[in-house]
Amino acid sequence: MTTSAPKTHRGRGRPRGDSLKRPIKEELIDATVRIVGENGTTDSSSVLVAREAGVQPSTINYNFTSWAHLIAHAGWAAYCD
């Protein structure tokens, strides 16, 4: 008789907001600052940022109206911090 690890069941839909350590917008902004800092603006992409933040690329457009909007927020965060 073999025993397997208990399966965890995740409900349908997005995870609850309180289950996240930080708001996803902050994660995306921080990931953008890191990626743009390493690669520059011309060699950075939403796919690289999404991978760094651990989310799907469509999450960027869901939380920000465009890639330029995210870059603007990241620039503001980097300038103000």
Backbone as JSON Lines, residues from 0, in Angstrom:
{"i":0,"aa":"M","n":[0.85,-1.18,0.0],"ca":[0.0,0.0,0.0],"c":[0.9,1.24,0.0]}
{"i":1,"aa":"T","n":[0.66,2.09,-0.94],"ca":[1.44,3.32,-1.04],"c":[0.59,4.49,-0.56]}
{"i":2,"aa":"T","n":[1.24,5.39,0.07],"ca":[0.54,6.61,0.5],"c":[1.09,7.77,-0.3]}
{"i":3,"aa":"S","n":[0.23,8.59,-0.72],"ca":[0.65,9.76,-1.47],"c":[0.35,11.01,-0.66]}
{"i":4,"aa":"A","n":[1.01,12.06,-1.02],"ca":[0.8,13.33,-0.31],"c":[-0.65,13.78,-0.54]}
{"i":5,"aa":"P","n":[-1.24,14.37,0.48],"ca":[-2.62,14.84,0.3],"c":[-2.68,15.94,-0.75]}
{"i":6,"aa":"K","n":[-3.69,15.87,-1.56],"ca":[-3.87,16.87,-2.61],"c":[-4.53,18.1,-2.01]}
{"i":7,"aa":"T","n":[-3.98,19.23,-2.36],"ca":[-4.59,20.47,-1.91],"c":[-5.51,20.95,-3.01]}
{"i":8,"aa":"H","n":[-6.67,21.38,-2.64],"ca":[-7.65,21.83,-3.63],"c":[-7.74,23.34,-3.57]}
{"i":9,"aa":"R","n":[-7.48,23.94,-4.71],"ca":[-7.62,25.38,-4.81],"c":[-8.93,25.64,-5.52]}
{"i":10,"aa":"G","n":[-9.7,26.54,-4.97],"ca":[-10.98,26.88,-5.55],"c":[-10.83,27.56,-6.9]}
{"i":11,"aa":"R","n":[-11.93,27.69,-7.59],"ca":[-11.92,28.34,-8.9],"c":[-11.68,29.82,-8.75]}
{"i":12,"aa":"G","n":[-11.16,30.43,-9.81],"ca":[-10.98,31.88,-9.83],"c":[-9.65,32.33,-9.28]}
{"i":13,"aa":"R","n":[-9.54,33.64,-9.16],"ca":[-8.3,34.23,-8.66],"c":[-8.14,33.97,-7.18]}
{"i":14,"aa":"P","n":[-6.9,33.92,-6.69],"ca":[-6.69,33.8,-5.25],"c":[-7.21,35.04,-4.54]}
{"i":15,"aa":"R","n":[-7.6,34.88,-3.32],"ca":[-8.08,36.02,-2.55],"c":[-6.95,37.01,-2.36]}
{"i":16,"aa":"G","n":[-7.29,38.28,-2.36],"ca":[-6.28,39.32,-2.21],"c":[-5.51,39.26,-0.92]}
{"i":17,"aa":"D","n":[-6.16,38.79,0.15],"ca":[-5.47,38.74,1.43],"c":[-4.5,37.57,1.52]}
{"i":18,"aa":"S","n":[-4.5,36.67,0.53],"ca":[-3.57,35.55,0.54],"c":[-2.2,35.95,-0.01]}
{"i":19,"aa":"L","n":[-2.11,37.11,-0.62],"ca":[-0.85,37.59,-1.19],"c":[-0.03,38.28,-0.11]}
{"i":20,"aa":"K","n":[1.29,38.16,-0.22],"ca":[2.17,38.82,0.73],"c":[2.14,40.33,0.55]}
{"i":21,"aa":"R","n":[2.14,40.75,-0.71],"ca":[2.1,42.16,-1.06],"c":[1.13,42.35,-2.2]}
{"i":22,"aa":"P","n":[0.6,43.54,-2.36],"ca":[-0.27,43.79,-3.52],"c":[0.49,43.54,-4.82]}
{"i":23,"aa":"I","n":[-0.19,42.97,-5.78],"ca":[0.45,42.6,-7.05],"c":[1.0,43.81,-7.79]}
{"i":24,"aa":"K","n":[0.35,44.96,-7.64],"ca":[0.87,46.16,-8.29],"c":[2.26,46.51,-7.77]}
{"i":25,"aa":"E","n":[2.47,46.38,-6.47],"ca":[3.79,46.66,-5.9],"c":[4.82,45.66,-6.41]}
{"i":26,"aa":"E","n":[4.42,44.39,-6.5],"ca":[5.33,43.37,-7.03],"c":[5.73,43.68,-8.46]}
{"i":27,"aa":"L","n":[4.75,44.1,-9.28],"ca":[5.03,44.42,-10.67],"c":[5.94,45.64,-10.79]}
{"i":28,"aa":"I","n":[5.69,46.65,-9.99],"ca":[6.52,47.86,-10.03],"c":[7.95,47.53,-9.61]}
{"i":29,"aa":"D","n":[8.11,46.76,-8.53],"ca":[9.46,46.39,-8.08],"c":[10.17,45.53,-9.11]}
{"i":30,"aa":"A","n":[9.45,44.59,-9.72],"ca":[10.05,43.75,-10.76],"c":[10.47,44.59,-11.96]}
{"i":31,"aa":"T","n":[9.66,45.58,-12.31],"ca":[9.99,46.46,-13.44],"c":[11.24,47.27,-13.15]}
{"i":32,"aa":"V","n":[11.35,47.8,-11.94],"ca":[12.54,48.56,-11.56],"c":[13.78,47.67,-11.67]}
{"i":33,"aa":"R","n":[13.68,46.43,-11.21],"ca":[14.83,45.52,-11.28],"c":[15.19,45.18,-12.73]}
{"i":34,"aa":"I","n":[14.19,44.83,-13.53],"ca":[14.46,44.42,-14.92],"c":[14.99,45.58,-15.75]}
{"i":35,"aa":"V","n":[14.36,46.75,-15.63],"ca":[14.83,47.92,-16.39],"c":[16.22,48.34,-15.89]}
{"i":36,"aa":"G","n":[16.46,48.22,-14.6],"ca":[17.78,48.54,-14.06],"c":[18.87,47.63,-14.62]}
{"i":37,"aa":"E","n":[18.53,46.35,-14.83],"ca":[19.5,45.4,-15.36],"c":[19.65,45.48,-16.88]}
{"i":38,"aa":"N","n":[18.52,45.64,-17.59],"ca":[18.53,45.53,-19.05],"c":[18.38,46.85,-19.79]}
{"i":39,"aa":"G","n":[17.95,47.89,-19.12],"ca":[17.63,49.14,-19.8],"c":[16.22,49.08,-20.37]}
{"i":40,"aa":"T","n":[15.69,50.21,-20.76],"ca":[14.29,50.25,-21.21],"c":[14.09,49.56,-22.55]}
{"i":41,"aa":"T","n":[15.06,49.63,-23.44],"ca":[14.86,49.04,-24.77],"c":[14.95,47.52,-24.77]}
{"i":42,"aa":"D","n":[15.67,46.95,-23.83],"ca":[15.82,45.49,-23.78],"c":[14.93,44.84,-22.71]}
{"i":43,"aa":"S","n":[14.01,45.59,-22.16],"ca":[13.07,45.06,-21.17],"c":[11.74,44.79,-21.84]}
{"i":44,"aa":"S","n":[10.98,43.86,-21.28],"ca":[9.67,43.56,-21.85],"c":[8.7,43.16,-20.75]}
{"i":45,"aa":"S","n":[7.43,43.19,-21.09],"ca":[6.42,42.8,-20.12],"c":[6.55,41.32,-19.77]}
{"i":46,"aa":"V","n":[7.03,40.51,-20.69],"ca":[7.21,39.08,-20.41],"c":[8.31,38.88,-19.37]}
{"i":47,"aa":"L","n":[9.41,39.61,-19.49],"ca":[10.49,39.51,-18.5],"c":[10.02,39.98,-17.13]}
{"i":48,"aa":"V","n":[9.28,41.07,-17.11],"ca":[8.77,41.61,-15.83],"c":[7.79,40.62,-15.2]}
{"i":49,"aa":"A","n":[6.89,40.08,-15.99],"ca":[5.92,39.12,-15.47],"c":[6.62,37.9,-14.91]}
{"i":50,"aa":"R","n":[7.62,37.4,-15.61],"ca":[8.37,36.24,-15.13],"c":[9.06,36.57,-13.8]}
{"i":51,"aa":"E","n":[9.64,37.75,-13.71],"ca":[10.32,38.18,-12.48],"c":[9.34,38.29,-11.32]}
{"i":52,"aa":"A","n":[8.13,38.76,-11.6],"ca":[7.11,38.92,-10.55],"c":[6.37,37.62,-10.25]}
{"i":53,"aa":"G","n":[6.54,36.62,-11.13],"ca":[5.87,35.35,-10.91],"c":[4.4,35.34,-11.3]}
{"i":54,"aa":"V","n":[4.05,36.13,-12.32],"ca":[2.66,36.22,-12.77],"c":[2.6,36.05,-14.29]}
{"i":55,"aa":"Q","n":[1.4,35.97,-14.82],"ca":[1.21,35.9,-16.26],"c":[1.35,37.31,-16.85]}
{"i":56,"aa":"P","n":[1.85,37.45,-18.07],"ca":[1.99,38.78,-18.68],"c":[0.69,39.57,-18.76]}
{"i":57,"aa":"S","n":[-0.43,38.89,-18.89],"ca":[-1.71,39.6,-18.96],"c":[-2.03,40.33,-17.66]}
{"i":58,"aa":"T","n":[-1.39,39.95,-16.57],"ca":[-1.6,40.63,-15.29],"c":[-1.16,42.08,-15.36]}
{"i":59,"aa":"I","n":[-0.16,42.35,-16.19],"ca":[0.31,43.74,-16.34],"c":[-0.79,44.6,-16.94]}
{"i":60,"aa":"N","n":[-1.42,44.11,-18.01],"ca":[-2.49,44.89,-18.63],"c":[-3.73,44.95,-17.76]}
{"i":61,"aa":"Y","n":[-3.92,43.97,-16.9],"ca":[-5.07,44.0,-15.99],"c":[-4.87,45.08,-14.92]}
{"i":62,"aa":"N","n":[-3.66,45.22,-14.41],"ca":[-3.39,46.16,-13.33],"c":[-2.94,47.54,-13.8]}
{"i":63,"aa":"F","n":[-2.41,47.61,-15.0],"ca":[-1.97,48.87,-15.58],"c":[-2.56,48.94,-16.99]}
{"i":64,"aa":"T","n":[-2.83,50.11,-17.48],"ca":[-3.48,50.2,-18.79],"c":[-2.56,49.82,-19.94]}
{"i":65,"aa":"S","n":[-1.24,49.91,-19.71],"ca":[-0.29,49.58,-20.77],"c":[1.09,49.37,-20.17]}
{"i":66,"aa":"W","n":[1.99,48.9,-21.01],"ca":[3.38,48.74,-20.61],"c":[3.97,50.11,-20.24]}
{"i":67,"aa":"A","n":[3.63,51.15,-21.01],"ca":[4.13,52.5,-20.74],"c":[3.64,53.0,-19.38]}
{"i":68,"aa":"H","n":[2.41,52.65,-19.03],"ca":[1.86,53.05,-17.74],"c":[2.65,52.39,-16.59]}
{"i":69,"aa":"L","n":[2.99,51.12,-16.75],"ca":[3.8,50.44,-15.74],"c":[5.19,51.05,-15.66]}
{"i":70,"aa":"I","n":[5.79,51.35,-16.8],"ca":[7.12,51.98,-16.81],"c":[7.07,53.33,-16.09]}
{"i":71,"aa":"A","n":[6.01,54.09,-16.33],"ca":[5.87,55.39,-15.67],"c":[5.78,55.22,-14.15]}
{"i":72,"aa":"H","n":[4.99,54.26,-13.7],"ca":[4.87,54.0,-12.26],"c":[6.21,53.54,-11.67]}
{"i":73,"aa":"A","n":[6.91,52.68,-12.4],"ca":[8.2,52.19,-11.92],"c":[9.21,53.32,-11.86]}
{"i":74,"aa":"G","n":[9.21,54.18,-12.86],"ca":[10.1,55.33,-12.84],"c":[9.83,56.25,-11.67]}
{"i":75,"aa":"W","n":[8.57,56.47,-11.4],"ca":[8.18,57.31,-10.27],"c":[8.62,56.65,-8.96]}
{"i":76,"aa":"A","n":[8.42,55.35,-8.84],"ca":[8.82,54.64,-7.62],"c":[10.33,54.68,-7.43]}
{"i":77,"aa":"A","n":[11.08,54.49,-8.51],"ca":[12.54,54.52,-8.41],"c":[13.03,55.93,-8.08]}
{"i":78,"aa":"Y","n":[12.39,56.92,-8.62],"ca":[12.8,58.31,-8.37],"c":[12.48,58.73,-6.95]}
{"i":79,"aa":"C","n":[11.33,58.32,-6.44],"ca":[10.88,58.76,-5.12],"c":[11.52,57.97,-3.98]}
{"i":80,"aa":"D","n":[11.99,56.77,-4.25],"ca":[12.57,55.95,-3.17],"c":[14.0,56.21,-2.98]}
